[in-house]
Amino acid sequence: MPPPPFFRPSAAPSRREEVAAYLQARRAWRTALIVLVAVLAGLVAAFFARLCDAAMELHGRLYEWSPAFTLSLLPIGFATAVWLTRRFAPEAAGSGIPQVIAAAEQRWRGRWGGRRVTLRTGAWKVVMAAWLLLCGASIGREGPTVQVVAGVMRTLTRGLKGGPGRRAMIIAGGAAGVAAAFNTPIAGVVFAFEELARSFERRTHTTVILVVVVAGFTAYALQGDYAYFGTLSGQTDLRAAWLAAPVIGLISGVAGGVFSRLLACVIGPGSNPVARWRQGRPVFFAFLCGLVAVGAALISGGVTFGAGYHEARALLHGDEGGGLNLAVWKFVASLAAAVSGAPGGIFAPSLATGAGIGSALSESFLAFAGRDAVVLGMAGYLSGVVQAPLTSAVILMEMTRDPGLVAPLMLTSLLARWVSGLIMPQPIYHVLADSWRLTPTHKTP
């Protein structure tokens, strides 16, 4: 008589079951490692944000103590940053987003090519960006955060087999950088889809969302639940916003397209007299850019210093006057910083310039739009500069936490993208990425 079933010894697992269990354990280990690295990336992004805020605060104190000394830091800071970057970390130059795009598209081997997204490059980026903000340069930390976080994700997940590849980790890190910098997780995902890559695999989608959520939550845990420009008071007048959107979209698109065109002509892959002169004397050219930034600061009354966060926030919260002054001279100061080749982003300065455009239009003939014109101006100008309308609309929606403006934001961003494309046929980040690719893919603008 055979023993009851519960007394029978269990059958040994088959080879197929053993392999399945092994693969499942390895997938769990891979996911745990990616989550751990994403947490670290969020910590790095939060530290970078606080470092940049401290640098801008210290600059403000120095300016109160001695305006002349603080202004002299601009040309010296530009020249020093360019010399150090070219000497020790040439991959850390500029925004950092073009390097991430190029690294995601093409794998480079060798001493120079492999350093576009690494911990070493990220460390230089952090130090140089903080130094320039201390000097008062009109730069942002958002673009550099994209490169820094992408470097963390790529370097610390190198060697993973069977899971997300090199390209997926770079794109996920870049998206997490946007999410952590602005506290806008949805915009981070949209930015990855719209700007960092042209096509995605299904597995890449999952990785991007996982990394954005984990890194964003880590930064949120350290920095708290905050809206980038604060929670706006009052209700949106949709009729006024719809009427203002086409005008703001067209004007901000022209301004953004001109900015991108000038930037591409000076530091893009093409050749012209100014670009050749800059390449031959990069440190002296950066010094001259610093002098231009000094002039912009003097004429504007000091509103061009730093990322422009406080100036844009003031316009959003009802401060009247000064919109045209901010728009014009922030444009000049930001262009001077960008063409110098020094490490620094254009996202935050673009938002400040756009706020100035929206405020100036509201002060002149769009008075009925009020605060909404400032929000639309930021989205329109950002879309005109980077030609990423979805990212621009979503990022403003999340930063201001005003869902009522979603449709006008989309209209403004799309119109600005269209007008900008007539002036600058290719998106600026992809044009600049040509310098970091094996084979150029865009024609010279």
C-alpha beads as a LAMMPS data file, in Angstrom:
LAMMPS data file: protein, C-alpha beads

445 atoms
444 bonds

1 atom types
1 bond types

-500.0 500.0 xlo xhi
-500.0 500.0 ylo yhi
-500.0 500.0 zlo zhi

Masses

1 110.0

Atoms # bond

1 1 1 0.000 0.000 0.000
2 1 1 1.601 3.356 -1.077
3 1 1 2.043 6.091 1.564
4 1 1 -0.328 9.078 1.643
5 1 1 0.630 11.984 -0.651
6 1 1 1.780 14.207 2.221
7 1 1 4.295 11.512 3.263
8 1 1 5.779 11.214 -0.214
9 1 1 9.088 13.016 -0.772
10 1 1 8.727 16.050 -3.060
11 1 1 10.078 15.588 -6.523
12 1 1 13.374 17.297 -7.298
13 1 1 12.908 20.491 -9.321
14 1 1 13.471 20.032 -12.987
15 1 1 16.293 21.731 -14.841
16 1 1 13.799 24.112 -16.406
17 1 1 12.424 25.135 -13.007
18 1 1 15.955 25.688 -11.670
19 1 1 16.804 27.955 -14.587
20 1 1 13.533 29.887 -14.159
21 1 1 14.196 30.381 -10.433
22 1 1 17.750 31.537 -11.163
23 1 1 16.596 34.037 -13.780
24 1 1 13.901 35.371 -11.463
25 1 1 16.439 35.849 -8.664
26 1 1 18.796 37.617 -11.041
27 1 1 16.031 39.949 -12.241
28 1 1 15.182 40.777 -8.624
29 1 1 18.843 41.516 -7.919
30 1 1 19.098 43.744 -10.990
31 1 1 15.979 45.690 -10.035
32 1 1 17.221 46.117 -6.454
33 1 1 20.560 47.429 -7.709
34 1 1 18.870 49.892 -10.093
35 1 1 16.638 51.141 -7.276
36 1 1 19.646 51.553 -4.976
37 1 1 21.584 53.496 -7.610
38 1 1 18.509 55.634 -8.338
39 1 1 18.297 56.520 -4.647
40 1 1 21.949 57.550 -4.738
41 1 1 21.289 59.580 -7.891
42 1 1 18.454 61.391 -6.137
43 1 1 20.757 62.182 -3.222
44 1 1 23.366 63.575 -5.607
45 1 1 20.751 65.730 -7.364
46 1 1 19.478 67.094 -4.050
47 1 1 23.025 67.845 -2.868
48 1 1 23.785 69.618 -6.140
49 1 1 20.619 71.701 -5.815
50 1 1 21.498 72.791 -2.285
51 1 1 25.081 73.548 -3.304
52 1 1 23.891 75.771 -6.153
53 1 1 21.376 77.539 -3.905
54 1 1 24.128 78.176 -1.357
55 1 1 26.412 79.531 -4.089
56 1 1 23.746 81.985 -5.284
57 1 1 22.997 83.071 -1.723
58 1 1 26.687 83.682 -1.053
59 1 1 26.943 85.677 -4.268
60 1 1 24.081 87.875 -3.095
61 1 1 25.878 88.577 0.167
62 1 1 29.121 89.364 -1.648
63 1 1 27.274 91.761 -3.946
64 1 1 25.807 93.604 -0.969
65 1 1 29.269 93.822 0.584
66 1 1 31.146 94.984 -2.530
67 1 1 29.398 95.298 -5.904
68 1 1 32.625 96.191 -7.721
69 1 1 34.484 93.139 -6.410
70 1 1 31.557 90.835 -7.170
71 1 1 31.220 92.122 -10.734
72 1 1 34.933 91.529 -11.304
73 1 1 34.333 87.857 -10.495
74 1 1 32.269 87.366 -13.660
75 1 1 35.015 87.632 -16.321
76 1 1 37.535 85.963 -14.040
77 1 1 35.093 83.178 -13.223
78 1 1 34.214 82.548 -16.863
79 1 1 37.852 82.400 -17.945
80 1 1 38.864 80.205 -15.013
81 1 1 35.997 77.771 -15.552
82 1 1 36.738 77.413 -19.267
83 1 1 40.461 76.898 -18.691
84 1 1 39.939 74.277 -15.983
85 1 1 37.226 72.498 -17.967
86 1 1 39.290 72.306 -21.153
87 1 1 42.363 71.210 -19.205
88 1 1 40.849 68.558 -16.936
89 1 1 37.315 67.658 -18.099
90 1 1 36.386 68.862 -21.621
91 1 1 33.294 66.624 -21.546
92 1 1 31.842 68.782 -18.747
93 1 1 31.502 71.853 -20.969
94 1 1 28.160 73.529 -21.611
95 1 1 24.757 72.246 -20.611
96 1 1 25.496 68.523 -20.503
97 1 1 22.288 67.459 -22.245
98 1 1 23.988 67.229 -25.684
99 1 1 26.556 64.865 -24.192
100 1 1 23.796 62.678 -22.766
101 1 1 21.980 62.573 -26.121
102 1 1 25.166 61.628 -27.950
103 1 1 26.163 59.028 -25.350
104 1 1 22.739 57.407 -25.557
105 1 1 22.894 57.199 -29.338
106 1 1 26.476 56.079 -29.893
107 1 1 29.007 54.192 -27.789
108 1 1 32.450 55.716 -27.961
109 1 1 35.545 53.860 -26.899
110 1 1 38.884 55.262 -25.925
111 1 1 40.291 57.713 -23.439
112 1 1 38.179 60.743 -24.388
113 1 1 35.004 59.344 -25.846
114 1 1 33.953 57.311 -22.847
115 1 1 33.860 60.215 -20.395
116 1 1 30.726 62.010 -21.559
117 1 1 28.622 60.496 -18.752
118 1 1 30.882 59.384 -15.907
119 1 1 31.330 60.134 -12.229
120 1 1 34.516 62.084 -12.958
121 1 1 32.797 64.322 -15.483
122 1 1 29.835 64.750 -13.166
123 1 1 32.074 65.816 -10.291
124 1 1 33.715 68.491 -12.435
125 1 1 30.304 69.630 -13.595
126 1 1 29.083 70.095 -10.028
127 1 1 32.149 72.063 -8.933
128 1 1 32.313 74.314 -12.002
129 1 1 28.589 75.078 -12.052
130 1 1 28.653 76.028 -8.360
131 1 1 31.716 78.208 -8.970
132 1 1 30.026 80.059 -11.831
133 1 1 26.881 80.657 -9.774
134 1 1 29.068 82.025 -6.996
135 1 1 30.503 84.435 -9.574
136 1 1 26.993 85.467 -10.671
137 1 1 26.820 83.746 -14.065
138 1 1 23.380 83.434 -15.668
139 1 1 23.271 79.649 -15.767
140 1 1 20.990 76.909 -14.476
141 1 1 21.683 73.646 -12.706
142 1 1 19.013 71.589 -14.503
143 1 1 21.025 70.672 -17.617
144 1 1 24.114 69.819 -15.566
145 1 1 21.923 67.712 -13.247
146 1 1 20.834 65.675 -16.282
147 1 1 24.462 64.867 -17.124
148 1 1 25.441 64.253 -13.496
149 1 1 22.571 61.852 -12.758
150 1 1 23.034 60.077 -16.097
151 1 1 26.687 59.584 -15.177
152 1 1 25.763 58.128 -11.800
153 1 1 23.222 55.728 -13.299
154 1 1 25.479 54.619 -16.143
155 1 1 28.659 54.177 -14.115
156 1 1 27.180 52.337 -11.136
157 1 1 25.056 49.967 -13.232
158 1 1 27.817 49.055 -15.653
159 1 1 28.162 45.322 -16.083
160 1 1 24.505 44.431 -15.572
161 1 1 23.662 41.546 -17.875
162 1 1 20.287 40.661 -19.275
163 1 1 18.591 43.812 -18.021
164 1 1 18.302 47.384 -19.259
165 1 1 21.201 48.269 -21.515
166 1 1 23.644 51.162 -21.501
167 1 1 21.318 53.372 -23.562
168 1 1 18.336 52.749 -21.302
169 1 1 20.293 53.620 -18.164
170 1 1 21.683 56.837 -19.672
171 1 1 18.230 57.975 -20.800
172 1 1 16.673 57.008 -17.467
173 1 1 19.361 58.925 -15.598
174 1 1 18.841 62.002 -17.752
175 1 1 15.084 61.900 -17.190
176 1 1 15.605 61.498 -13.456
177 1 1 17.869 64.543 -13.543
178 1 1 15.054 66.730 -14.884
179 1 1 12.561 65.251 -12.431
180 1 1 14.822 65.789 -9.428
181 1 1 15.969 69.263 -10.478
182 1 1 12.459 70.703 -10.882
183 1 1 10.492 68.277 -8.656
184 1 1 8.490 67.391 -11.788
185 1 1 8.393 63.597 -12.295
186 1 1 5.942 63.645 -15.201
187 1 1 8.049 66.224 -17.040
188 1 1 11.096 64.012 -16.499
189 1 1 9.437 61.105 -18.282
190 1 1 8.135 63.345 -21.067
191 1 1 11.597 64.874 -21.497
192 1 1 13.101 61.428 -21.939
193 1 1 10.566 60.486 -24.587
194 1 1 10.634 63.811 -26.434
195 1 1 14.230 64.977 -26.241
196 1 1 16.742 62.375 -25.083
197 1 1 15.794 59.622 -27.513
198 1 1 13.910 59.229 -30.753
199 1 1 12.586 55.720 -30.100
200 1 1 12.135 53.402 -27.122
201 1 1 11.929 49.762 -26.400
202 1 1 9.266 48.528 -24.035
203 1 1 11.851 47.647 -21.413
204 1 1 13.318 51.148 -21.646
205 1 1 9.938 52.686 -20.819
206 1 1 9.769 50.696 -17.590
207 1 1 13.331 51.544 -16.591
208 1 1 12.856 55.264 -17.191
209 1 1 9.706 55.397 -15.073
210 1 1 11.253 53.306 -12.268
211 1 1 14.397 55.452 -12.054
212 1 1 12.449 58.728 -12.268
213 1 1 10.090 57.675 -9.486
214 1 1 12.844 56.459 -7.140
215 1 1 15.267 59.344 -7.734
216 1 1 12.430 61.875 -7.623
217 1 1 11.120 60.467 -4.356
218 1 1 14.602 60.598 -2.831
219 1 1 15.045 64.248 -3.819
220 1 1 11.509 64.954 -2.566
221 1 1 12.307 63.346 0.790
222 1 1 15.266 65.683 1.238
223 1 1 13.815 68.884 -0.215
224 1 1 10.186 68.495 0.789
225 1 1 6.949 68.896 -1.118
226 1 1 7.472 72.139 -2.971
227 1 1 6.397 73.778 -6.196
228 1 1 9.417 75.208 -8.010
229 1 1 7.927 78.707 -8.165
230 1 1 5.543 78.270 -5.260
231 1 1 1.816 77.608 -5.277
232 1 1 0.028 80.325 -7.209
233 1 1 -2.966 82.083 -5.677
234 1 1 -6.096 83.034 -7.537
235 1 1 -8.025 81.353 -10.294
236 1 1 -7.093 81.132 -13.932
237 1 1 -9.168 83.158 -16.391
238 1 1 -9.290 80.649 -19.230
239 1 1 -10.764 83.082 -21.726
240 1 1 -7.958 85.556 -21.124
241 1 1 -5.362 82.777 -21.265
242 1 1 -6.698 81.501 -24.602
243 1 1 -6.596 85.013 -26.063
244 1 1 -3.055 85.636 -24.811
245 1 1 -1.617 82.242 -25.797
246 1 1 -1.216 82.842 -29.583
247 1 1 0.437 86.235 -29.114
248 1 1 2.827 85.007 -26.427
249 1 1 3.567 81.823 -28.372
250 1 1 4.579 83.728 -31.509
251 1 1 6.711 86.357 -29.760
252 1 1 8.429 83.968 -27.344
253 1 1 9.027 81.522 -30.202
254 1 1 10.859 84.189 -32.190
255 1 1 12.997 85.117 -29.174
256 1 1 13.769 81.475 -28.385
257 1 1 14.639 80.689 -31.988
258 1 1 17.024 83.650 -32.181
259 1 1 18.719 82.542 -28.946
260 1 1 19.200 78.988 -30.229
261 1 1 20.432 80.167 -33.621
262 1 1 23.053 82.454 -32.092
263 1 1 24.149 79.755 -29.662
264 1 1 24.516 77.182 -32.439
265 1 1 26.486 79.593 -34.626
266 1 1 29.066 80.193 -31.907
267 1 1 29.495 76.799 -30.224
268 1 1 27.841 74.435 -32.712
269 1 1 29.668 72.061 -35.058
270 1 1 29.680 74.561 -37.942
271 1 1 32.485 76.908 -38.936
272 1 1 32.301 80.689 -39.122
273 1 1 34.671 83.533 -38.161
274 1 1 33.318 83.937 -34.620
275 1 1 33.364 80.193 -33.944
276 1 1 36.900 79.864 -35.292
277 1 1 38.077 82.794 -33.189
278 1 1 36.484 81.271 -30.095
279 1 1 38.155 77.917 -30.775
280 1 1 41.530 79.615 -31.206
281 1 1 41.294 81.729 -28.033
282 1 1 38.730 79.989 -25.803
283 1 1 39.861 81.449 -22.465
284 1 1 40.077 85.028 -23.745
285 1 1 36.706 84.613 -25.467
286 1 1 35.209 83.440 -22.164
287 1 1 36.709 86.472 -20.435
288 1 1 34.989 88.745 -22.986
289 1 1 31.702 86.894 -22.385
290 1 1 32.136 87.669 -18.711
291 1 1 32.534 91.357 -19.540
292 1 1 29.288 91.232 -21.540
293 1 1 27.594 89.659 -18.511
294 1 1 28.980 92.488 -16.342
295 1 1 27.470 95.048 -18.695
296 1 1 24.099 93.293 -18.631
297 1 1 24.149 93.222 -14.832
298 1 1 25.015 96.914 -14.549
299 1 1 22.377 98.078 -17.019
300 1 1 19.636 95.840 -15.616
301 1 1 20.285 96.671 -11.982
302 1 1 21.548 93.192 -11.091
303 1 1 18.534 91.118 -12.164
304 1 1 20.676 88.954 -14.481
305 1 1 22.669 87.227 -11.762
306 1 1 22.247 83.487 -11.240
307 1 1 19.507 81.210 -12.483
308 1 1 16.774 83.861 -12.330
309 1 1 14.577 81.896 -9.960
310 1 1 13.792 84.784 -7.602
311 1 1 13.043 87.225 -10.410
312 1 1 10.648 84.829 -12.139
313 1 1 8.978 83.936 -8.850
314 1 1 8.450 87.626 -8.051
315 1 1 6.718 88.204 -11.396
316 1 1 4.546 85.147 -10.875
317 1 1 3.435 86.346 -7.474
318 1 1 2.287 89.776 -8.540
319 1 1 5.296 92.092 -8.671
320 1 1 4.587 94.586 -11.439
321 1 1 7.111 96.306 -13.662
322 1 1 10.547 95.236 -14.809
323 1 1 9.398 92.506 -17.180
324 1 1 11.010 94.001 -20.281
325 1 1 14.203 94.799 -18.375
326 1 1 14.469 91.185 -17.202
327 1 1 13.616 89.719 -20.607
328 1 1 16.169 91.736 -22.581
329 1 1 19.139 91.582 -20.261
330 1 1 18.580 88.030 -19.039
331 1 1 18.606 87.030 -22.712
332 1 1 21.976 88.771 -23.157
333 1 1 23.531 87.430 -19.950
334 1 1 22.330 83.872 -20.586
335 1 1 23.630 83.935 -24.155
336 1 1 27.003 85.227 -22.950
337 1 1 27.248 82.387 -20.419
338 1 1 26.153 79.736 -22.926
339 1 1 28.496 80.737 -25.761
340 1 1 31.477 80.969 -23.408
341 1 1 31.631 77.169 -23.264
342 1 1 31.655 77.122 -19.477
343 1 1 29.640 74.425 -17.660
344 1 1 26.068 75.525 -17.047
345 1 1 22.511 74.974 -18.210
346 1 1 20.001 77.155 -20.046
347 1 1 16.751 75.766 -18.623
348 1 1 16.309 78.038 -15.592
349 1 1 17.588 81.209 -17.310
350 1 1 15.167 80.478 -20.152
351 1 1 12.297 80.303 -17.686
352 1 1 13.327 83.668 -16.214
353 1 1 13.631 85.244 -19.665
354 1 1 10.232 83.844 -20.614
355 1 1 8.728 85.212 -17.414
356 1 1 10.068 88.612 -18.375
357 1 1 8.562 88.328 -21.866
358 1 1 5.158 87.337 -20.492
359 1 1 5.248 90.108 -17.908
360 1 1 6.303 92.716 -20.492
361 1 1 3.440 91.723 -22.778
362 1 1 1.032 91.812 -19.845
363 1 1 2.250 95.282 -18.883
364 1 1 1.756 96.580 -22.430
365 1 1 -1.329 95.227 -24.221
366 1 1 -2.183 91.895 -22.559
367 1 1 -3.114 93.337 -19.172
368 1 1 -6.188 91.117 -19.091
369 1 1 -3.953 88.013 -18.865
370 1 1 -2.021 89.120 -15.771
371 1 1 -0.137 86.337 -14.009
372 1 1 -1.162 83.787 -16.619
373 1 1 0.829 85.710 -19.235
374 1 1 3.975 85.141 -17.150
375 1 1 3.351 81.377 -17.003
376 1 1 2.636 81.213 -20.729
377 1 1 5.749 83.274 -21.456
378 1 1 7.938 80.818 -19.580
379 1 1 6.512 77.836 -21.444
380 1 1 6.670 79.583 -24.807
381 1 1 10.246 80.811 -24.535
382 1 1 11.511 77.490 -23.141
383 1 1 9.798 75.700 -26.016
384 1 1 11.314 78.159 -28.469
385 1 1 14.826 77.577 -27.122
386 1 1 14.864 73.786 -26.745
387 1 1 12.024 72.979 -29.202
388 1 1 10.419 70.489 -26.828
389 1 1 6.797 71.695 -26.550
390 1 1 5.422 68.791 -24.522
391 1 1 8.184 69.053 -21.938
392 1 1 7.775 72.834 -21.745
393 1 1 4.018 72.657 -21.168
394 1 1 4.178 69.806 -18.653
395 1 1 7.072 71.267 -16.707
396 1 1 5.230 74.585 -16.231
397 1 1 2.043 72.770 -15.266
398 1 1 3.888 70.798 -12.582
399 1 1 6.019 73.697 -11.361
400 1 1 3.098 76.077 -10.920
401 1 1 0.534 73.381 -10.043
402 1 1 -2.139 75.145 -12.058
403 1 1 -3.974 72.451 -14.083
404 1 1 -6.379 75.016 -15.495
405 1 1 -3.679 76.322 -17.827
406 1 1 -2.861 72.982 -19.481
407 1 1 -4.541 73.657 -22.824
408 1 1 -3.294 77.274 -23.217
409 1 1 0.184 76.074 -22.216
410 1 1 0.078 73.457 -24.955
411 1 1 -1.053 75.995 -27.549
412 1 1 1.655 78.475 -26.553
413 1 1 4.369 75.822 -26.569
414 1 1 3.349 74.384 -29.934
415 1 1 3.187 77.800 -31.590
416 1 1 6.550 78.756 -30.109
417 1 1 8.058 75.493 -31.365
418 1 1 6.718 76.121 -34.865
419 1 1 7.999 79.699 -35.067
420 1 1 11.355 78.739 -33.565
421 1 1 11.716 75.987 -36.158
422 1 1 11.538 78.579 -38.937
423 1 1 14.568 80.326 -37.434
424 1 1 16.452 77.298 -36.093
425 1 1 15.534 74.222 -38.182
426 1 1 17.089 71.668 -35.809
427 1 1 16.610 71.503 -32.005
428 1 1 19.577 73.114 -30.294
429 1 1 20.486 70.158 -28.075
430 1 1 20.652 67.790 -31.041
431 1 1 22.732 70.248 -33.058
432 1 1 25.204 70.639 -30.184
433 1 1 25.234 66.867 -29.696
434 1 1 26.919 66.555 -33.104
435 1 1 30.184 67.631 -31.491
436 1 1 29.946 64.609 -29.204
437 1 1 28.971 62.005 -31.826
438 1 1 31.122 59.738 -33.937
439 1 1 29.357 60.870 -37.102
440 1 1 27.432 64.155 -37.370
441 1 1 23.756 63.702 -38.146
442 1 1 22.577 67.274 -38.630
443 1 1 23.528 69.923 -41.136
444 1 1 25.138 73.059 -39.873
445 1 1 22.446 75.651 -39.063

Bonds

1 1 1 2
2 1 2 3
3 1 3 4
4 1 4 5
5 1 5 6
6 1 6 7
7 1 7 8
8 1 8 9
9 1 9 10
10 1 10 11
11 1 11 12
12 1 12 13
13 1 13 14
14 1 14 15
15 1 15 16
16 1 16 17
17 1 17 18
18 1 18 19
19 1 19 20
20 1 20 21
21 1 21 22
22 1 22 23
23 1 23 24
24 1 24 25
25 1 25 26
26 1 26 27
27 1 27 28
28 1 28 29
29 1 29 30
30 1 30 31
31 1 31 32
32 1 32 33
33 1 33 34
34 1 34 35
35 1 35 36
36 1 36 37
37 1 37 38
38 1 38 39
39 1 39 40
40 1 40 41
41 1 41 42
42 1 42 43
43 1 43 44
44 1 44 45
45 1 45 46
46 1 46 47
47 1 47 48
48 1 48 49
49 1 49 50
50 1 50 51
51 1 51 52
52 1 52 53
53 1 53 54
54 1 54 55
55 1 55 56
56 1 56 57
57 1 57 58
58 1 58 59
59 1 59 60
60 1 60 61
61 1 61 62
62 1 62 63
63 1 63 64
64 1 64 65
65 1 65 66
66 1 66 67
67 1 67 68
68 1 68 69
69 1 69 70
70 1 70 71
71 1 71 72
72 1 72 73
73 1 73 74
74 1 74 75
75 1 75 76
76 1 76 77
77 1 77 78
78 1 78 79
79 1 79 80
80 1 80 81
81 1 81 82
82 1 82 83
83 1 83 84
84 1 84 85
85 1 85 86
86 1 86 87
87 1 87 88
88 1 88 89
89 1 89 90
90 1 90 91
91 1 91 92
92 1 92 93
93 1 93 94
94 1 94 95
95 1 95 96
96 1 96 97
97 1 97 98
98 1 98 99
99 1 99 100
100 1 100 101
101 1 101 102
102 1 102 103
103 1 103 104
104 1 104 105
105 1 105 106
106 1 106 107
107 1 107 108
108 1 108 109
109 1 109 110
110 1 110 111
111 1 111 112
112 1 112 113
113 1 113 114
114 1 114 115
115 1 115 116
116 1 116 117
117 1 117 118
118 1 118 119
119 1 119 120
120 1 120 121
121 1 121 122
122 1 122 123
123 1 123 124
124 1 124 125
125 1 125 126
126 1 126 127
127 1 127 128
128 1 128 129
129 1 129 130
130 1 130 131
131 1 131 132
132 1 132 133
133 1 133 134
134 1 134 135
135 1 135 136
136 1 136 137
137 1 137 138
138 1 138 139
139 1 139 140
140 1 140 141
141 1 141 142
142 1 142 143
143 1 143 144
144 1 144 145
145 1 145 146
146 1 146 147
147 1 147 148
148 1 148 149
149 1 149 150
150 1 150 151
151 1 151 152
152 1 152 153
153 1 153 154
154 1 154 155
155 1 155 156
156 1 156 157
157 1 157 158
158 1 158 159
159 1 159 160
160 1 160 161
161 1 161 162
162 1 162 163
163 1 163 164
164 1 164 165
165 1 165 166
166 1 166 167
167 1 167 168
168 1 168 169
169 1 169 170
170 1 170 171
171 1 171 172
172 1 172 173
173 1 173 174
174 1 174 175
175 1 175 176
176 1 176 177
177 1 177 178
178 1 178 179
179 1 179 180
180 1 180 181
181 1 181 182
182 1 182 183
183 1 183 184
184 1 184 185
185 1 185 186
186 1 186 187
187 1 187 188
188 1 188 189
189 1 189 190
190 1 190 191
191 1 191 192
192 1 192 193
193 1 193 194
194 1 194 195
195 1 195 196
196 1 196 197
197 1 197 198
198 1 198 199
199 1 199 200
200 1 200 201
201 1 201 202
202 1 202 203
203 1 203 204
204 1 204 205
205 1 205 206
206 1 206 207
207 1 207 208
208 1 208 209
209 1 209 210
210 1 210 211
211 1 211 212
212 1 212 213
213 1 213 214
214 1 214 215
215 1 215 216
216 1 216 217
217 1 217 218
218 1 218 219
219 1 219 220
220 1 220 221
221 1 221 222
222 1 222 223
223 1 223 224
224 1 224 225
225 1 225 226
226 1 226 227
227 1 227 228
228 1 228 229
229 1 229 230
230 1 230 231
231 1 231 232
232 1 232 233
233 1 233 234
234 1 234 235
235 1 235 236
236 1 236 237
237 1 237 238
238 1 238 239
239 1 239 240
240 1 240 241
241 1 241 242
242 1 242 243
243 1 243 244
244 1 244 245
245 1 245 246
246 1 246 247
247 1 247 248
248 1 248 249
249 1 249 250
250 1 250 251
251 1 251 252
252 1 252 253
253 1 253 254
254 1 254 255
255 1 255 256
256 1 256 257
257 1 257 258
258 1 258 259
259 1 259 260
260 1 260 261
261 1 261 262
262 1 262 263
263 1 263 264
264 1 264 265
265 1 265 266
266 1 266 267
267 1 267 268
268 1 268 269
269 1 269 270
270 1 270 271
271 1 271 272
272 1 272 273
273 1 273 274
274 1 274 275
275 1 275 276
276 1 276 277
277 1 277 278
278 1 278 279
279 1 279 280
280 1 280 281
281 1 281 282
282 1 282 283
283 1 283 284
284 1 284 285
285 1 285 286
286 1 286 287
287 1 287 288
288 1 288 289
289 1 289 290
290 1 290 291
291 1 291 292
292 1 292 293
293 1 293 294
294 1 294 295
295 1 295 296
296 1 296 297
297 1 297 298
298 1 298 299
299 1 299 300
300 1 300 301
301 1 301 302
302 1 302 303
303 1 303 304
304 1 304 305
305 1 305 306
306 1 306 307
307 1 307 308
308 1 308 309
309 1 309 310
310 1 310 311
311 1 311 312
312 1 312 313
313 1 313 314
314 1 314 315
315 1 315 316
316 1 316 317
317 1 317 318
318 1 318 319
319 1 319 320
320 1 320 321
321 1 321 322
322 1 322 323
323 1 323 324
324 1 324 325
325 1 325 326
326 1 326 327
327 1 327 328
328 1 328 329
329 1 329 330
330 1 330 331
331 1 331 332
332 1 332 333
333 1 333 334
334 1 334 335
335 1 335 336
336 1 336 337
337 1 337 338
338 1 338 339
339 1 339 340
340 1 340 341
341 1 341 342
342 1 342 343
343 1 343 344
344 1 344 345
345 1 345 346
346 1 346 347
347 1 347 348
348 1 348 349
349 1 349 350
350 1 350 351
351 1 351 352
352 1 352 353
353 1 353 354
354 1 354 355
355 1 355 356
356 1 356 357
357 1 357 358
358 1 358 359
359 1 359 360
360 1 360 361
361 1 361 362
362 1 362 363
363 1 363 364
364 1 364 365
365 1 365 366
366 1 366 367
367 1 367 368
368 1 368 369
369 1 369 370
370 1 370 371
371 1 371 372
372 1 372 373
373 1 373 374
374 1 374 375
375 1 375 376
376 1 376 377
377 1 377 378
378 1 378 379
379 1 379 380
380 1 380 381
381 1 381 382
382 1 382 383
383 1 383 384
384 1 384 385
385 1 385 386
386 1 386 387
387 1 387 388
388 1 388 389
389 1 389 390
390 1 390 391
391 1 391 392
392 1 392 393
393 1 393 394
394 1 394 395
395 1 395 396
396 1 396 397
397 1 397 398
398 1 398 399
399 1 399 400
400 1 400 401
401 1 401 402
402 1 402 403
403 1 403 404
404 1 404 405
405 1 405 406
406 1 406 407
407 1 407 408
408 1 408 409
409 1 409 410
410 1 410 411
411 1 411 412
412 1 412 413
413 1 413 414
414 1 414 415
415 1 415 416
416 1 416 417
417 1 417 418
418 1 418 419
419 1 419 420
420 1 420 421
421 1 421 422
422 1 422 423
423 1 423 424
424 1 424 425
425 1 425 426
426 1 426 427
427 1 427 428
428 1 428 429
429 1 429 430
430 1 430 431
431 1 431 432
432 1 432 433
433 1 433 434
434 1 434 435
435 1 435 436
436 1 436 437
437 1 437 438
438 1 438 439
439 1 439 440
440 1 440 441
441 1 441 442
442 1 442 443
443 1 443 444
444 1 444 445
